[in-house]
Amino acid sequence: MANHKSAAKRARQATRRTAVNSKRKGAVRTEEKKLIKALEAKNVKELPALLSALTSKLTRAAQKGVFGKNTASRKIGRLSARVQALLGK
């Protein structure tokens, strides 16, 4: 338990931030799974929209510090390479 008023506030903020970060991370994982499932099913029509949504969520999460910038970039690069290979570009 916090002994000071400021320490108690930091504890409350940490709890709140953890919940928000967890939600963001979950949203990214969900988008990633949707994209991978579409890749495996070779669903060409949905791929660009799914990749765009994942890129948006990953970039936002990286800006907010949920993921590192390089981690987000690596995930986007690898998945977009898979999408481009399937689309034939």
C-alpha positions in Angstrom: 0.0 0.0 0.0 1.2 3.5 -0.8 2.4 5.6 2.1 2.0 9.0 0.4 -0.8 10.7 -1.4 1.3 11.0 -4.6 2.3 7.3 -4.4 -1.4 6.4 -4.1 -2.2 8.5 -7.2 0.6 6.8 -9.2 -0.7 3.4 -8.2 -4.2 4.4 -9.4 -2.8 5.7 -12.7 -0.7 2.6 -13.2 -3.8 0.4 -12.8 -5.7 2.5 -15.3 -2.8 2.5 -17.8 -2.4 -1.2 -17.5 -6.0 -1.8 -18.4 -5.8 0.5 -21.4 -2.6 -1.0 -22.6 -4.0 -4.5 -22.2 -7.1 -3.5 -24.3 -4.8 -2.0 -27.1 -2.6 -5.1 -27.1 -5.7 -7.3 -27.4 -7.1 -5.3 -30.3 -3.8 -5.6 -32.1 -3.8 -9.4 -31.6 -7.3 -9.7 -32.8 -6.5 -7.8 -36.0 -3.4 -9.8 -36.5 -5.3 -13.1 -36.2 -8.0 -11.9 -38.7 -5.3 -11.0 -41.2 -3.4 -14.3 -40.7 -6.7 -16.3 -41.1 -7.5 -14.4 -44.3 -3.9 -15.1 -45.6 -4.3 -18.8 -44.9 -7.7 -18.9 -46.6 -6.2 -16.9 -49.5 -9.1 -14.4 -49.2 -7.6 -11.8 -51.6 -10.6 -9.3 -51.4 -10.3 -8.7 -47.7 -6.5 -8.5 -47.3 -5.9 -4.8 -48.1 -8.6 -3.7 -45.7 -7.3 -6.0 -43.0 -3.7 -5.0 -43.5 -4.7 -1.3 -43.3 -6.6 -1.9 -40.1 -3.8 -3.8 -38.5 -1.2 -1.2 -39.6 -3.3 1.6 -38.0 -3.8 -0.3 -34.7 -0.1 -1.3 -34.5 1.2 2.2 -35.3 -1.2 3.7 -32.7 -0.1 1.2 -30.1 3.6 1.9 -30.8 3.0 5.6 -30.4 1.3 5.0 -27.1 4.2 2.8 -25.9 2.3 -0.5 -25.8 4.8 -1.9 -28.3 8.2 -0.7 -29.3 8.5 1.2 -32.5 10.7 -1.5 -34.1 8.4 -4.3 -33.0 5.5 -2.6 -34.7 7.5 -1.9 -37.8 8.7 -5.5 -38.0 5.2 -7.0 -37.6 3.9 -4.6 -40.3 6.7 -5.4 -42.7 6.5 -9.2 -42.4 2.7 -9.3 -42.7 2.6 -6.8 -45.6 5.3 -8.9 -47.4 3.0 -11.9 -47.0 0.0 -10.0 -48.3 2.0 -8.6 -51.3 3.3 -12.1 -52.2 -0.3 -13.4 -52.2 -1.6 -10.5 -54.3 1.2 -11.0 -56.8 2.8 -7.5 -56.5 
